[in-house]
Amino acid sequence: MAIALDLFQPFEWHHKVYAGTQRYAREVGTWQCAIDEFPEVSLPGRRTRKMACDGIIARATKATAEAAQRLGIPLVNTWFNSPVPGLRGVYVDFDAAGRLCAEHLLGRGFRRFGYLIRRRDRSEPIKYRAFAGRLAEEGYSCQRATYPVASTGEAAKWAAMQKAVRAWLGALTPPVGVCLREPHAARQIEQMCRNRSWRVPQDVAILCGHNEDTICEHTDPGLSSVDYNWERIGYEAAAMLDRLMDGEPPQPEPLLLPPTGILQRASTDFFAVEDELVSEALRYIAANLHKSINVSDVVEAIEMSRSTLERKFRDHLGLPIAKEIARLRLERVKRHLTESGMHIKRIAYETGFVDATTLCRVFRRELGTTPGQYRKQVLGSKR
């Protein structure tokens, strides 16, 4: 099997897709995988057995697709923006991703939104439509703008990108939740916010459509991002190629995999609620999730009647207090599962559950899986 995934590029969505292919190859046990970034050059040597391969997983260029078709070799594409239409492939479900991003920001209490779209990216219109559609279901709109792609050494494009982002940011009114594709653009937005004396996340909550651990974790504040689980993309691409090499007829539609969830960091760790008492209650809940707090504890801390506070929660969040406590507690559990090596018992202790058994029961009831399975899926079975 030939692998053409641009591994010389320092991107998570290249390297983790490759890791997923190799996990599948290890499970099969009989595959021999060769990294060949330009199989269209090597493949003609198949006639002399210099480059014999039975299948290709690639970020497929036109040349790669033409070479595979000419030689009758199955090809599975993992590049949604490939210039070759209609290829068999495994991709992120960007419609699901857009809805997930909207729901995350809605869940933080934001009622004003912005979306920044990178030009010449076929996935972004899909994701934006789903994002804006989900907001529209709740009666909200979104301030949209586009920006040009700026690569290393392209000073003019970099300046154009900054100009577009600055103009878009100037049209927003805090508090606002914003979504965009790239961490490096998000980093620029954080800097521009500081220049305006806007706080992140209190005035502008930033959610990245792609996760790059080094940038997202070490930017100040850290950038929340979508976990697309690229390793699963690679694993499923290898499984699809295996079926094709066994002679199974190709499916007419690509396989679309929804993102695993949001990797929540400080850039969205805020509740934008105009009612000060609800905001105070949310801050109390967030600060005490390590305890077994309940609705009575929140009511006592805010010094308000239960009925009034319940009404305010429903008016501003669309949820009763107990549901919001449970939702935030599960978000904290998921964060510990994906960002730490804590044992389940320790996570239960840190998130206010009576014990690990209770945590597991609630987790399965709400998410349809166990904490261990969730961690395994998100981290690509590395643990």
Order of alpha helices (4+ residues) and beta strands (2+ residues): beta-alpha-beta-alpha-beta-alpha-beta-beta-alpha-beta-alpha-beta-alpha-beta-alpha-beta-alpha-beta-alpha-beta-beta-alpha-alpha-alpha-alpha-alpha-alpha-alpha
